Amino acid sequence: MPGPYRVLVIEADSREADRLRLLLQTCAGGEHGAGALESAVRPDTATALADYLQLRPDLVIYGPAAARDATAEDLQQLRGRAGTDPVPLLFVKSDRETLSSACLKTGCDDILFTPYNPLLVQLKLAALRRFSDFKRALQAQRIRIRRSHADLLQEQASARQIFDKLGHESCLDQTSAIRYHLSPRAVLNGDVLAAAYAPGGKLMLLLGDFTGHGLAAAVGAVPLTSSFYSMVPKGFSLGHILREINAKLHRILPSNMFCCAVVFELDPHKRHIRLFNGGMPRACLRRCCGDLRLLESRHLPLGVLKEARVEEAIVHIPVEAGDHLYLWSDGIHEARNQRGELFGERRLLQAVVEPLAEGRRFDHLLNTVNSYSADQHDDLSLVEVALDEVLPMTTAAEVAAADTAAQRRGIGDWLLNFTLGPEELRDADPLPLLHSVLAQVPGAGSFHDHLTIVLGELFRNALEHGLLRLDSGLKRTDRGFTEYYRHLEEGRRRLRKGWIRIELRCRDRGASGELEVVVEDSGTGLPRASGNGNAYSGRGLPLLNAICREVEMQPGSSRVRATLDWGESAPAEPARPV
């Protein structure tokens, strides 16, 4: 139960002090009294200040004589001793006295008039007591809120350390071609940025924006990044990764939560990107000539639908020297100035198109947004990728020396053979299966990346040109490039017959050896080479010739054989199509 209401009376006149004490005792008694009261008397402010911490009053009353001599400094000192405690200060005045402005300037909270009316004094004491109790309850609640907020910040800081470590597989800081800025509105970020290299040197990057802010939004990054960083190094395709992330988020997240995301895959060998935009602001491809290509959202955010048809939303774009890709979250568009006006996409694109020295545009964009914004209303993220500066992960020499100790122990002679039918070819992804098998082979990491490139090229050639009979000539223009991949997806969905057979044979010669890759399909055979190219078109065959010791293919045949040397082998012979 609450203790008695403590009243401190400051009065030098003993008779007036006794009258006040008796009045307080009268007000405390009775059925409708002000409640239990304890009173103490001090002759002046100095004595009251000296004994204040011992008395701990809930109310201070200046008697008539003391009130006439009290100063604003006296009251300020008393309030300083009270600290945050609600302790009202009352002056006693005669009803014959005029309530002068000097009394108000002193800073008292209320006034009692003499001669005293016990009933009015009783009502005033009861009201002041209720006021003090209410203010103390507010202060207690404020303290609890502060402690709870401090605990929440500590929990979020710990959670942020955990979430930061979830992205330790990221390659964001391993290349100068990627510059990024993540600015959370709260301790935790609802925006997520992930990047990793796939086998064969492909770069895959994801920028996501979960609904909400803080811990609830950041939790969604856990299933997203776990799927991303587990699937990309295994060689899963962009479509597979997006479908898996979408399905996992749909299962885990509540119905009112989803993730807008833009994801792209860059092939530095073939010099093209594949980009998916689901609910994010338009991505911006800035060509070296200064032209902008805006890549709008073509799909719902991830996690909304149980099943997603992501292939139809993926765009394919050839990359030219000097191209830069810019990605951002809606926190940039929604930055507001002091008048509440949005920064918007138009201002951002004006900053992107401005001619600037190489390497200065990213900082210019950030400075433009920050100088405009008066307050941050959302998580803010910006990413710049210099597409022609993203290099393949390893050179041939680095690959050859990657696992020297394992090579000395020997890799062994082995043969791997599998066939993909129409069911698998409609959505086949042979690379993850291959990686899982090779992971059990000691020393196979020495040719892992080169094998990925070779197998990927041969498999795509067999599927696109052997079975589906697509014309690579379509890829001479941007529109044709998009049309080519649209025909590819449609052809795969309609595929009802045909097969592709893949054979890998390793011959171990101690510290060196060779790997033979044979890919055969049930199509009508490769077309005859022409002066403008062949079934590989563009960069496919030159890339294979740069990696393989020998590439054999015959016009009219659906069988292609490529041979790679690994370890301390003899100098490679020039590749020769047969």
C-alpha positions in Angstrom: 0.0 0.0 0.0 1.2 3.6 -0.6 2.7 5.4 2.3 1.4 8.6 3.9 1.4 11.9 2.0 4.4 13.9 3.3 4.0 17.6 3.6 6.8 20.0 4.3 5.7 23.4 5.8 8.2 26.3 5.6 7.2 29.0 8.0 9.2 31.1 10.6 6.2 32.2 12.5 5.5 29.4 15.0 1.8 30.3 15.4 1.2 30.2 11.6 3.1 26.9 11.4 0.9 25.4 14.1 -2.2 26.6 12.3 -1.1 24.9 9.1 -0.2 21.7 10.9 -3.5 21.5 12.6 -5.3 22.3 9.3 -3.5 19.4 7.6 -4.4 17.0 10.4 -8.0 18.1 10.0 -7.9 17.5 6.3 -6.4 14.1 6.7 -9.2 12.8 9.0 -12.8 11.9 8.3 -14.5 9.7 5.8 -13.8 12.0 2.8 -10.3 13.2 4.0 -7.2 13.6 1.9 -5.8 10.3 3.3 -2.9 9.7 5.7 -0.7 12.7 6.1 2.7 13.4 7.7 3.8 17.0 8.2 7.1 18.5 9.1 8.0 22.2 9.7 11.1 24.1 8.9 11.7 27.8 9.5 13.3 28.7 6.2 14.3 27.5 2.8 17.9 26.9 3.8 16.9 24.5 6.6 14.4 22.8 4.3 17.1 22.2 1.7 19.5 20.8 4.3 16.9 18.3 5.5 15.2 17.7 2.1 16.7 14.2 1.3 15.7 13.0 4.8 12.2 14.3 4.6 11.4 13.4 0.9 8.2 15.5 0.9 5.4 15.1 -1.6 4.2 18.7 -1.1 5.8 21.9 0.1 3.8 24.7 1.6 5.2 28.2 2.2 3.4 29.8 5.1 2.4 33.5 5.0 5.6 34.9 6.3 7.9 32.6 4.3 5.9 33.1 1.1 6.5 36.9 1.3 10.3 36.3 1.5 10.6 33.4 -0.9 12.4 34.0 -4.2 12.4 32.3 -7.5 15.9 30.9 -6.7 14.6 29.3 -3.5 11.9 27.4 -5.4 14.4 26.5 -8.2 16.7 25.0 -5.5 13.8 23.0 -4.0 12.8 21.6 -7.4 16.4 20.7 -8.1 16.5 18.6 -4.9 13.2 17.0 -5.9 14.7 16.0 -9.3 12.0 14.2 -11.3 9.7 13.7 -8.4 6.4 15.7 -8.8 6.5 17.9 -5.7 4.1 20.9 -6.0 5.0 24.2 -4.2 2.1 26.2 -2.6 2.1 29.7 -1.2 -0.2 30.9 1.5 -1.7 34.3 0.9 -4.2 36.5 2.7 -7.5 37.0 0.8 -6.9 40.7 1.4 -3.7 40.5 -0.6 -3.6 41.1 -4.3 -2.3 38.2 -6.4 0.5 40.2 -7.9 2.7 39.2 -10.9 5.6 38.9 -8.6 3.9 35.9 -7.0 3.6 34.3 -10.4 7.2 35.1 -11.4 8.4 33.3 -8.2 7.1 30.1 -9.8 4.7 28.6 -7.2 2.3 25.9 -8.4 -0.8 27.0 -6.5 -2.1 29.3 -3.6 -3.9 28.8 -0.3 -5.8 31.8 1.0 -6.4 32.8 4.7 -8.6 32.5 6.5 -8.5 28.8 5.6 -11.6 27.0 4.4 -10.9 23.4 5.5 -13.2 21.9 2.9 -11.5 23.8 0.0 -8.0 22.9 1.4 -9.1 19.3 1.7 -10.3 19.2 -2.0 -7.0 20.9 -3.1 -4.9 18.4 -1.2 -6.8 15.5 -2.6 -6.4 16.9 -6.1 -2.7 17.5 -5.6 -2.2 14.0 -4.3 -4.0 12.5 -7.3 -1.8 14.6 -9.5 1.4 13.4 -7.8 0.3 9.8 -7.9 -0.6 10.1 -11.6 2.8 11.7 -12.4 4.7 9.1 -10.5 2.8 6.4 -12.4 3.8 8.0 -15.6 7.4 8.3 -14.5 7.5 4.6 -13.5 6.0 3.7 -16.9 8.6 5.9 -18.6 11.3 4.1 -16.8 9.9 0.7 -17.8 9.7 1.8 -21.4 13.3 3.1 -21.4 14.5 -0.2 -20.0 12.4 -2.2 -22.4 13.7 0.0 -25.3 17.3 -0.5 -24.1 16.8 -4.2 -23.9 15.3 -4.2 -27.4 18.2 -2.3 -28.8 20.6 -4.7 -27.2 18.7 -7.7 -28.6 18.7 -6.1 -32.0 22.4 -5.3 -31.8 23.1 -9.0 -31.0 20.7 -10.1 -33.8 22.5 -7.8 -36.2 25.8 -9.4 -35.4 24.3 -12.8 -36.1 22.7 -11.6 -39.4 25.9 -10.0 -40.5 27.7 -13.3 -40.0 25.1 -15.0 -42.1 26.6 -13.3 -45.2 30.2 -14.4 -44.7 30.0 -16.2 -48.0 29.4 -12.8 -49.7 31.9 -11.6 -52.3 30.7 -8.0 -52.1 34.0 -6.8 -50.6 36.2 -9.0 -52.9 35.9 -6.9 -56.0 36.2 -3.2 -56.7 33.5 -3.6 -59.4 30.7 -3.6 -56.8 30.0 -0.5 -54.7 27.1 -0.5 -52.2 25.5 1.4 -49.4 23.0 0.1 -46.9 21.5 2.5 -44.5 18.9 0.9 -42.1 16.2 3.1 -40.6 16.4 1.1 -37.4 19.2 -1.0 -35.9 18.3 -3.9 -38.2 17.8 -3.6 -41.9 14.8 -4.7 -43.9 16.9 -4.4 -47.0 19.2 -7.4 -47.8 22.1 -7.5 -50.2 23.8 -10.8 -51.2 26.4 -11.6 -53.8 28.3 -14.8 -54.7 30.2 -16.4 -57.5 28.8 -19.4 -59.2 31.0 -22.1 -60.7 32.6 -20.9 -63.9 33.1 -17.4 -62.8 29.5 -16.1 -63.0 28.5 -13.4 -60.5 25.0 -13.5 -59.0 23.7 -10.5 -56.9 20.5 -10.0 -55.0 19.0 -6.8 -53.5 15.9 -7.4 -51.5 13.5 -5.2 -49.6 11.2 -6.9 -47.0 8.0 -5.3 -45.8 8.4 -3.4 -42.6 11.4 -2.4 -40.6 13.6 -3.6 -37.7 13.7 -7.2 -36.4 10.5 -8.5 -38.1 11.8 -7.4 -41.5 15.4 -8.6 -40.9 14.3 -12.1 -39.8 13.2 -12.7 -43.4 16.8 -12.3 -44.6 17.7 -15.6 -42.8 15.8 -18.1 -45.2 16.6 -15.9 -48.2 20.4 -15.7 -47.7 20.6 -19.4 -46.6 19.0 -20.5 -49.9 21.0 -18.0 -51.9 24.4 -18.8 -50.5 23.8 -22.6 -50.6 22.5 -22.7 -54.1 24.7 -20.3 -56.0 28.0 -22.0 -55.4 26.4 -25.3 -56.5 25.7 -23.9 -59.9 21.9 -23.8 -59.7 20.3 -21.6 -62.4 18.8 -18.2 -61.7 15.3 -19.6 -62.2 15.9 -22.4 -59.8 17.2 -20.1 -57.1 14.3 -17.7 -57.4 11.7 -20.5 -57.3 13.3 -22.0 -54.2 13.5 -18.6 -52.4 9.9 -17.8 -53.3 8.6 -21.2 -52.1 10.6 -20.9 -48.8 9.4 -17.4 -48.1 5.8 -18.3 -48.9 6.0 -21.2 -46.4 7.8 -19.2 -43.6 6.6 -15.6 -43.7 3.2 -14.4 -42.5 0.7 -13.5 -45.2 1.2 -9.8 -44.8 5.0 -10.1 -45.3 6.9 -10.5 -48.6 10.2 -9.5 -50.2 10.6 -7.3 -53.2 13.8 -8.3 -55.0 16.0 -7.6 -58.0 18.4 -10.4 -58.9 20.9 -10.5 -61.7 23.4 -13.1 -63.1 26.4 -11.8 -64.9 28.4 -14.1 -67.2 31.8 -12.3 -67.7 32.8 -14.9 -70.4 29.7 -14.5 -72.5 29.3 -10.8 -71.5 25.6 -10.8 -70.8 23.4 -10.5 -67.8 20.1 -12.1 -66.9 18.0 -9.9 -64.6 14.8 -10.5 -62.6 12.8 -7.7 -61.0 10.0 -8.6 -58.6 8.4 -5.5 -57.1 11.5 -3.4 -56.8 12.0 0.1 -58.3 13.2 0.0 -61.9 16.9 -1.0 -62.2 19.0 1.3 -64.4 21.5 0.1 -66.9 23.8 3.0 -67.9 25.6 2.4 -71.2 29.0 3.8 -71.8 27.6 6.4 -74.2 25.3 7.7 -71.4 22.1 6.2 -72.6 19.9 4.7 -69.9 17.8 1.5 -70.1 15.3 1.1 -67.3 14.4 -2.5 -66.2 11.0 -2.4 -64.6 9.4 -5.0 -62.4 7.8 -7.9 -64.3 6.8 -10.2 -61.4 5.2 -10.0 -58.0 7.5 -9.9 -54.9 8.9 -13.1 -53.7 6.8 -15.0 -51.1 3.4 -13.7 -52.4 2.5 -16.7 -54.6 3.0 -20.4 -53.7 4.5 -21.0 -57.2 6.2 -18.4 -59.3 6.7 -18.4 -63.1 10.0 -16.5 -62.9 11.4 -17.4 -66.3 8.9 -15.2 -68.1 10.1 -12.2 -66.0 13.9 -12.7 -66.6 15.4 -10.3 -69.2 18.6 -11.1 -71.1 20.9 -8.2 -71.9 24.3 -8.2 -73.7 27.0 -6.2 -71.8 29.2 -3.6 -73.5 32.5 -2.1 -72.3 31.8 0.7 -69.8 28.3 -0.4 -68.8 27.2 0.2 -65.2 24.1 -1.3 -63.5 22.4 0.6 -60.7 20.0 -1.0 -58.2 18.2 0.8 -55.4 15.4 0.3 -52.8 12.4 2.5 -52.6 13.9 4.2 -49.6 15.7 6.5 -52.1 12.6 7.4 -53.9 10.8 8.1 -50.6 13.5 10.3 -49.2 11.8 13.6 -48.2 13.0 17.2 -47.8 11.9 19.6 -45.1 8.7 20.4 -47.0 7.8 16.7 -47.2 8.5 16.4 -51.0 9.7 13.0 -52.2 13.1 12.7 -53.9 11.5 10.5 -56.6 12.9 8.6 -59.5 13.3 11.6 -61.8 15.9 13.3 -59.6 17.8 10.0 -59.2 17.9 9.4 -63.0 19.1 13.0 -63.6 22.0 12.3 -61.2 22.8 9.0 -63.0 22.9 10.5 -66.5 25.1 13.4 -65.5 28.6 13.1 -67.1 31.1 12.5 -64.4 34.7 11.2 -64.1 35.1 7.5 -63.8 34.4 6.2 -60.3 32.7 9.4 -59.0 29.0 8.6 -59.9 28.3 6.4 -57.0 29.4 9.0 -54.4 27.5 11.6 -56.4 24.3 9.7 -56.2 24.6 9.2 -52.4 25.5 12.8 -51.8 22.5 14.0 -53.9 20.1 11.9 -51.9 21.6 12.8 -48.5 21.7 16.5 -49.2 18.0 16.4 -50.3 16.7 14.2 -47.5 15.7 15.9 -44.2 14.7 12.6 -42.5 15.1 8.9 -43.3 11.6 7.3 -43.5 12.7 3.9 -44.8 15.7 1.6 -45.2 17.9 3.0 -48.0 20.1 0.9 -50.3 22.1 1.7 -53.4 24.3 -0.6 -55.5 26.6 0.1 -58.4 28.1 -2.7 -60.5 30.8 -1.9 -63.2 29.7 -4.8 -65.4 32.8 -5.0 -67.6 35.1 -4.9 -64.5 33.7 -8.1 -63.0 36.4 -10.6 -63.9 36.1 -14.4 -64.0 37.0 -16.0 -60.6 40.3 -17.7 -61.6 42.7 -17.9 -64.5 43.8 -21.2 -66.0 47.1 -21.1 -64.1 45.3 -20.5 -60.8 42.9 -23.4 -61.5 45.8 -25.7 -62.3 47.5 -25.0 -59.0 44.4 -25.0 -56.9 44.8 -28.4 -55.4 48.4 -29.5 -55.9 48.5 -31.7 -52.8 45.4 -33.6 -53.9 46.9 -34.0 -57.4 50.0 -35.6 -56.0 47.8 -38.2 -54.2 46.1 -38.8 -57.5 42.5 -38.2 -58.6 42.0 -41.6 -60.1 40.4 -43.0 -63.3 36.6 -42.8 -63.4 33.7 -42.5 -65.7 30.4 -40.7 -65.2 27.5 -41.1 -67.6 24.0 -39.8 -67.3 21.1 -39.1 -69.7 18.4 -36.4 -69.4 15.0 -37.0 -70.9 12.2 -34.6 -71.9 10.9 -34.3 -68.4 14.3 -33.3 -67.0 15.1 -31.1 -70.0 12.0 -28.9 -69.6 13.7 -27.6 -66.4 17.1 -29.4 -66.3 20.0 -28.1 -64.2 22.8 -30.6 -64.6 25.5 -28.6 -62.9 24.3 -29.1 -59.3 24.2 -32.8 -59.8 27.7 -32.8 -61.3 29.1 -30.7 -58.4 27.6 -33.0 -55.8 29.4 -36.0 -57.5 32.7 -34.2 -58.0 32.7 -33.1 -54.4 33.4 -36.7 -53.5 36.4 -36.9 -55.9 39.7 -35.8 -54.2 41.4 -33.1 -56.1 38.6 -32.5 -58.6 38.6 -28.8 -57.5 41.7 -28.3 -59.8 39.4 -28.4 -62.9 36.1 -27.6 -61.3 35.5 -24.1 -62.8 36.8 -25.0 -66.3 34.7 -28.1 -66.3 31.6 -26.0 -65.3 32.2 -23.6 -68.3 32.8 -26.4 -70.8 29.8 -28.5 -69.6 27.6 -25.5 -69.5 28.5 -24.5 -73.1 28.1 -28.0 -74.5 24.8 -28.6 -72.7 23.3 -25.3 -73.8 24.4 -26.0 -77.3 22.8 -29.4 -77.4 19.6 -28.1 -75.9 19.2 -24.8 -77.8 20.6 -25.8 -81.2 20.5 -29.6 -81.2 16.9 -30.2 -79.8 15.2 -26.8 -80.1 16.9 -25.7 -83.4 17.2 -22.0 -82.3 18.8 -19.5 -84.5 21.7 -17.7 -82.8 21.5 -15.0 -85.5 18.6 -13.5 -83.4 21.1 -12.4 -80.8 22.6 -9.7 -83.0 20.4 -7.0 -81.5 19.0 -6.3 -78.0 15.5 -7.1 -79.1 16.6 -10.2 -80.8 18.5 -11.2 -77.7 15.3 -11.0 -75.7 13.4 -12.8 -78.4 15.9 -15.6 -78.5 15.5 -16.4 -74.9 11.7 -16.1 -75.1 11.8 -18.8 -77.8 14.1 -20.9 -75.6 11.7 -20.9 -72.6 8.7 -21.6 -74.8 10.6 -24.4 -76.6 11.5 -26.0 -73.3 8.0 -25.9 -72.0 6.7 -27.6 -75.2 9.4 -30.3 -75.2 7.9 -33.8 -75.2 10.6 -35.9 -76.7 14.4 -36.0 -77.1 17.4 -36.6 -74.8 20.8 -35.3 -74.0 23.6 -37.6 -72.9 26.6 -36.4 -70.9 29.7 -38.4 -70.3 32.7 -37.4 -68.2 35.9 -39.5 -68.3 38.9 -38.8 -66.1 42.4 -40.3 -66.9 44.9 -39.9 -64.0 48.6 -39.8 -64.8 49.9 -39.0 -61.4 50.5 -35.3 -61.1 48.6 -34.6 -64.3 45.8 -36.0 -66.4 43.0 -35.2 -68.7 39.3 -34.9 -68.5 37.1 -35.8 -71.5 33.6 -34.3 -71.8 31.2 -35.7 -74.4 27.8 -34.3 -74.9 25.4 -35.9 -77.4 21.7 -35.1 -78.2 18.9 -36.7 -80.1 18.6 -33.8 -82.5 19.3 -33.8 -86.3 23.0 -32.7 -85.8 25.0 -29.5 -85.8 24.6 -27.2 -88.8 27.6 -26.7 -91.1 29.9 -23.9 -90.1 29.6 -20.6 -92.0 31.7 -17.5 -92.3 29.5 -15.8 -89.7 29.9 -18.4 -87.0 28.5 -21.8 -86.1 26.2 -23.5 -83.7 28.0 -21.9 -80.8 27.7 -18.4 -82.2 29.6 -15.4 -80.8 31.9 -16.2 -77.9 31.0 -19.9 -77.3 33.6 -21.6 -79.4 36.5 -19.2 -78.7 35.8 -19.7 -75.0 36.0 -23.5 -75.3 39.2 -23.2 -77.4 40.7 -21.1 -74.7 40.0 -23.6 -72.0 40.3 -27.0 -73.8 43.2 -28.7 -75.4 40.9 -30.1 -78.0 37.3 -29.6 -79.2 35.9 -32.1 -81.7 32.6 -31.7 -83.5 31.4 -32.6 -87.0 28.7 -30.9 -89.0 25.7 -33.1 -89.2 26.7 -34.9 -86.0 25.0 -34.4 -82.6 28.1 -35.4 -80.7 30.7 -33.0 -79.4 33.9 -34.0 -77.5 36.1 -31.6 -75.5 39.3 -32.5 -73.7 40.8 -30.6 -70.8 44.3 -31.1 -69.3 44.9 -30.6 -65.6 48.0 -30.6 -63.5 51.6 -30.6 -64.8 50.6 -31.6 -68.3 52.4 -30.9 -71.5 51.7 -27.6 -73.3 48.2 -27.5 -74.7 47.7 -28.1 -78.4 45.7 -25.6 -80.5 42.0 -26.4 -80.3 40.7 -27.7 -83.6 37.1 -28.2 -84.6 37.0 -31.3 -86.8 
